[in-house]
Amino acid sequence: MSDHNSGPRALADPVVDITDVYVFPSPEQPGRLVLVLDVFPSAEPAALFSDAVDYRFRLRPVTISREIAPVFAIGDMEYIVSCRFADPVEYQTGQPLAQEGTCTASSGQVASFQVNDEQGGEGKGLRAFAGRRMDPFFFDGVRAAQALMTGQLAFANPGDSRQHRQNVLSIVVELDIATIFGGDTGPLFAVVGETMIAGPITARLERFGRPLMKSVVLGSKDYDTVNRDLDIRDLYNQEDPFELGPTYLGAYRARMNANLGFWDGLDHKTDWTLDAHGAHPLTELLLADFMVVDVSKPYSEDSYFEIERALLNDASHQTCGGRSLNDDVGDTIVTMLVNGGNGARISDGVDQQAVRASHAFPYLAPPDPNPPAKIELSLKKSG
């Protein structure tokens, strides 16, 4: 539920459903940046990528701005890594279908590969892999849903992660920073993942910036008195994350203000003071829905949201930020929303996946050969 099943369109077409995005400096090769995009929740062994979809990463340099609110100023230069897949073919009768893929950087680098080949493919400054892997996400969404229904935090140890031992389709891209970005940009970059209709007429199907945004922050309609009847997630998915349109911006703000206020009240005290207009202090920061990574700093296992936290505290960040595959972001996000860091870290009781991701390409653990039966979960108030 990081971004699994994040709207009616994603539920209808899992091959475009982005479950997660990760970005981190390579732990095995300094000077390289790793991008991961996962799609297709609970992918079966025969699952393959769509030849009609452009799976892509977008990166833009950002700078820190404190002029109005703690937000990031987004640069005009954009770097894109586009991953496309051929129509699957049957090379041998009775054997599984095979599929070829190619990842192309907007700066000209190309890497081609066969899906599920762990060696991937490599070009100058660009390495890529795509295939079925174990879903690295872990979080007790069951008890997060209970919190929304009951108004009480009820995490337990151990927790219940519905992604435990499930599999996804993963795209892993490793960029040589000097080759792709040159020496004149950075070190801070904003990163998003997208699925787009491929072809001469394109349309955004889904986009991913930060984990748990559409489930925990935007998913529930029950506390939003302005847009209670509107599931805004598909609308939100179609927005350009670097330039939100004005049409539904008020709806996004109302939903965030309501839900962020709900999470803050779960410990029966106020840690985030609303302004005179009822706006939550995190709303504008989270509307800038992308992950920020500092490519000048080394790999860190648990640095998710550290750059943003430092910004909120008017301090300098100390880590690379971004998000590693083993980072316990669920604890980080719930703690931030509930007590703003003004209390003990809140644990959901799920500390890692069944198999931790490695520090070697392609990083994600191999797929589980016998995943448990898929169980649907909805973050929704009952009654």
C-alpha positions in Angstrom: 0.0 0.0 0.0 2.9 2.4 -0.4 1.2 3.2 -3.7 -0.3 -0.2 -4.4 -3.8 0.0 -5.9 -3.7 3.8 -5.7 -7.0 4.6 -7.5 -9.6 3.1 -9.8 -7.4 3.1 -12.8 -4.5 1.3 -11.0 -7.0 -1.3 -9.7 -8.2 -1.9 -13.2 -4.8 -2.2 -14.9 -2.0 -3.5 -12.6 0.6 -3.3 -15.3 0.6 0.5 -15.0 0.1 0.5 -11.2 3.3 2.0 -9.7 3.7 0.4 -6.3 6.9 2.1 -5.3 9.9 4.3 -6.4 13.3 4.3 -4.7 16.3 6.5 -5.3 19.7 6.2 -3.6 23.4 6.5 -4.3 24.9 3.2 -5.2 26.3 1.4 -2.1 28.7 -0.6 -4.2 29.9 2.0 -6.8 30.4 5.6 -5.5 29.5 8.2 -8.2 26.4 6.2 -9.3 22.8 6.9 -8.6 20.2 4.0 -8.4 16.6 4.5 -9.5 14.0 1.8 -8.9 10.4 1.7 -10.2 8.1 -1.2 -9.2 4.7 -2.0 -10.8 2.1 -4.8 -10.8 1.2 -5.7 -7.2 1.3 -9.4 -6.5 2.8 -10.2 -9.9 2.4 -13.8 -11.0 5.2 -15.7 -12.7 3.9 -15.0 -16.1 3.6 -11.2 -15.5 5.4 -9.0 -18.1 5.6 -5.3 -18.8 3.3 -3.6 -21.3 4.6 -2.7 -24.8 2.1 0.2 -24.8 3.5 1.9 -21.7 6.4 4.2 -21.2 7.8 3.5 -17.7 10.0 6.5 -16.9 11.9 8.4 -14.2 12.0 12.2 -14.2 14.7 14.1 -12.4 15.1 17.9 -12.0 17.7 19.8 -10.0 16.2 21.6 -7.0 17.4 24.2 -4.5 16.1 24.9 -1.0 13.8 28.0 -0.7 12.6 29.5 2.6 11.1 32.7 1.2 7.4 31.8 1.9 7.4 28.2 3.3 9.9 25.4 3.5 9.7 24.2 -0.1 12.0 23.3 -2.9 12.6 25.6 -6.0 12.5 23.3 -9.0 14.9 23.9 -11.9 14.0 24.0 -15.5 16.5 21.4 -16.7 14.9 17.9 -16.8 16.6 14.5 -17.1 14.4 11.6 -18.2 15.1 7.9 -18.3 12.5 6.1 -20.4 12.1 2.4 -20.3 10.1 0.6 -23.1 9.4 -3.0 -23.7 8.8 -5.1 -26.8 5.9 -7.3 -27.4 6.6 -10.7 -25.7 7.6 -13.5 -27.9 7.7 -17.3 -27.6 11.2 -18.4 -28.6 10.6 -22.1 -27.8 7.3 -23.9 -27.9 6.0 -24.5 -24.4 8.5 -22.2 -22.8 7.6 -18.9 -21.0 7.4 -15.8 -23.1 10.5 -13.7 -23.4 10.6 -9.9 -23.5 13.2 -7.4 -24.5 13.5 -4.0 -22.9 15.5 -0.8 -23.5 16.1 2.2 -21.1 17.1 5.4 -22.8 18.4 8.6 -21.0 17.4 12.0 -22.4 21.2 12.7 -22.5 21.6 9.9 -25.1 22.7 6.8 -23.1 21.0 3.5 -23.9 21.0 0.1 -22.2 19.1 -2.9 -23.7 18.4 -6.2 -21.9 16.2 -9.2 -21.6 13.5 -9.1 -18.9 14.5 -11.3 -15.9 18.1 -11.4 -16.9 19.9 -10.5 -13.6 22.9 -9.2 -15.5 20.7 -6.6 -17.2 22.2 -4.5 -19.9 24.7 -1.7 -19.9 25.7 1.3 -22.0 28.1 4.2 -21.4 27.0 5.6 -18.0 23.8 3.6 -17.8 23.0 0.1 -16.5 19.5 -1.3 -16.4 17.6 -4.4 -15.2 13.9 -5.3 -15.4 12.0 -8.3 -14.1 10.0 -10.0 -11.4 11.4 -9.4 -7.9 10.2 -9.6 -4.3 8.2 -6.5 -3.4 10.6 -4.6 -1.0 7.8 -2.6 0.7 6.8 -3.3 4.2 4.2 -1.6 6.4 1.3 -2.6 8.6 -1.5 -1.3 6.5 -4.0 -3.4 8.3 -3.6 -1.4 11.5 -3.2 1.9 9.7 -6.7 1.2 8.3 -7.9 0.4 11.8 -6.6 3.8 12.9 -8.7 5.5 10.2 -11.8 3.6 11.3 -11.4 3.9 15.1 -9.4 7.1 15.6 -6.9 5.1 17.7 -3.4 4.0 17.1 -3.3 0.2 17.4 0.1 -0.9 16.0 1.4 -4.2 17.4 4.6 -6.2 17.4 4.8 -8.1 15.2 2.8 -6.2 12.6 1.0 -7.4 9.6 2.4 -6.4 6.2 0.2 -7.3 3.3 3.2 -7.0 0.9 5.1 -9.7 2.9 6.7 -12.1 0.3 4.6 -10.7 -2.5 6.3 -10.0 -5.9 6.3 -7.1 -8.3 7.7 -6.2 -11.7 10.8 -4.0 -11.1 12.9 -1.7 -13.2 16.3 -0.8 -11.8 18.4 1.9 -13.5 21.9 2.8 -12.3 23.3 6.1 -13.6 26.8 7.4 -13.7 26.3 10.8 -12.2 29.1 12.6 -14.0 28.1 11.2 -17.4 24.3 11.8 -17.1 24.3 15.1 -15.2 27.6 16.6 -15.9 29.3 18.9 -13.4 27.1 22.0 -13.5 23.9 20.8 -11.8 23.0 19.4 -8.4 23.7 18.2 -5.9 20.0 18.1 -5.0 17.6 16.4 -7.4 13.9 15.8 -7.3 12.9 12.4 -8.5 9.5 11.0 -9.6 8.4 7.8 -11.4 5.6 7.7 -14.0 3.7 5.4 -16.3 2.7 7.0 -19.6 0.8 5.9 -22.6 3.4 5.3 -25.3 3.0 6.7 -28.7 2.6 10.0 -30.6 -0.3 11.0 -28.2 0.8 10.5 -24.6 -1.1 10.7 -21.4 0.0 10.2 -17.8 -1.5 7.0 -16.2 0.1 7.2 -12.8 2.9 9.0 -11.0 4.8 8.4 -7.8 6.6 10.9 -5.6 6.6 9.9 -2.0 5.5 6.6 -0.3 2.1 6.4 1.4 0.9 9.7 -0.1 -2.2 8.4 -1.9 -3.1 5.9 0.8 -2.3 7.4 4.2 -2.3 11.1 3.2 -4.9 11.4 0.4 -6.8 8.1 0.5 -9.5 8.6 3.2 -12.5 10.8 2.2 -14.2 10.7 5.6 -12.4 13.7 7.3 -12.6 16.0 4.3 -15.7 18.1 4.7 -15.1 19.9 1.4 -14.7 16.9 -1.0 -16.1 14.0 0.9 -17.7 12.4 -2.1 -14.7 12.7 -4.4 -12.0 10.1 -4.9 -9.2 12.4 -6.0 -6.5 9.9 -6.5 -6.9 9.4 -10.3 -7.0 13.1 -10.8 -3.9 13.5 -8.7 -2.2 10.7 -10.6 -2.6 12.6 -13.9 -1.0 15.8 -12.6 2.5 16.8 -13.5 4.3 16.4 -10.2 6.6 19.3 -10.9 3.7 21.7 -11.9 0.3 21.0 -10.4 -2.5 22.5 -12.4 -4.9 25.0 -10.7 -8.2 23.2 -11.4 -8.0 20.7 -8.5 -5.3 22.3 -6.3 -7.9 23.4 -3.8 -9.3 19.9 -3.5 -5.8 18.4 -2.9 -5.2 21.0 -0.2 -8.5 20.4 1.5 -7.9 16.6 1.5 -4.4 17.0 2.9 -5.3 19.5 5.6 -8.2 17.3 6.8 -6.2 14.0 6.8 -3.0 15.5 8.2 -5.0 17.0 11.0 -6.6 13.6 11.7 -3.2 11.8 12.0 -1.8 14.6 14.2 -4.7 14.0 16.7 -4.1 10.3 17.2 -1.9 10.9 20.2 -4.4 13.3 21.7 -2.2 16.3 21.4 -1.4 18.9 18.7 2.1 18.9 17.3 1.3 20.7 14.0 -0.5 24.0 14.5 -2.8 25.0 11.7 -2.6 28.5 10.3 -5.4 31.1 10.4 -6.9 29.5 7.3 -6.8 26.0 8.6 -3.8 24.9 6.5 -1.5 22.2 8.0 2.2 23.1 8.0 3.1 20.0 6.0 0.5 20.5 3.2 2.6 22.6 0.9 5.7 20.5 1.4 3.9 17.3 0.6 2.2 18.8 -2.4 5.7 19.0 -3.8 5.3 15.3 -4.2 8.7 14.1 -5.2 11.7 12.6 -3.4 14.8 14.7 -3.0 18.3 13.1 -3.1 21.7 14.7 -2.6 24.1 13.0 -5.0 27.1 14.5 -3.3 26.6 12.4 -0.2 27.2 8.6 0.3 24.6 5.9 0.5 22.6 5.8 3.7 20.2 3.0 4.7 17.7 5.1 6.6 17.7 8.7 5.3 14.2 9.0 3.9 12.8 12.5 4.5 15.9 13.6 6.4 16.5 16.5 3.9 12.9 17.7 4.4 13.1 17.3 8.2 16.2 19.5 8.3 14.4 22.0 6.1 11.5 22.2 8.5 13.9 22.7 11.4 15.9 25.4 9.6 19.0 23.2 9.7 21.4 21.6 7.2 20.7 18.1 6.1 23.4 15.5 6.8 22.5 12.5 4.6 21.7 11.7 0.9 18.0 11.7 1.6 16.1 9.8 -1.1 15.0 6.3 -0.1 16.8 3.0 0.1 15.2 -0.4 -0.4 15.6 -1.3 3.3 14.5 2.0 4.8 11.7 1.7 7.3 9.7 4.6 5.8 6.4 3.5 7.4 7.8 4.3 10.9 9.3 7.6 9.7 6.1 8.8 8.0 3.7 7.8 10.9 6.0 9.3 13.5 6.2 12.6 11.5 2.4 12.8 11.0 1.4 11.8 14.5 3.9 13.6 16.7 6.1 15.6 14.4 9.2 14.1 15.9 8.3 15.5 19.3 8.0 12.1 20.9 9.2 8.5 20.7 9.5 7.0 17.2 6.2 5.1 16.4 6.8 1.5 15.2 4.3 -0.4 13.1 5.9 -3.6 14.2 7.2 -4.4 10.7 10.9 -3.7 10.4 11.8 -5.4 7.1 10.7 -7.6 4.2 11.2 -11.4 4.5 14.5 -11.0 2.6 16.4 -7.7 2.8 17.5 -6.0 -0.4 21.2 -6.4 -1.1 23.9 -3.8 -1.8 24.7 -5.3 -5.2 23.0 -4.8 -8.6 20.1 -5.4 -9.2 19.6 -4.8 -5.4 16.1 -6.2 -5.0 15.7 -9.7 -3.6 14.7 -12.5 -6.1 11.0 -13.2 -6.4 9.4 -15.5 -3.8 8.5 -18.8 -5.5 5.5 -19.4 -3.2 4.0 -16.0 -2.2 1.0 -16.1 0.2 -2.4 -15.6 -1.3 -3.2 -12.0 -2.1 -5.5 -10.2 0.4 -7.1 -6.9 -0.6 -6.9 -4.0 1.8 -8.7 -0.7 1.7 -7.8 2.3 3.8 -11.3 3.3 4.3 -13.6 4.1 7.2 -16.4 1.6 7.6 -20.1 2.4 8.2 
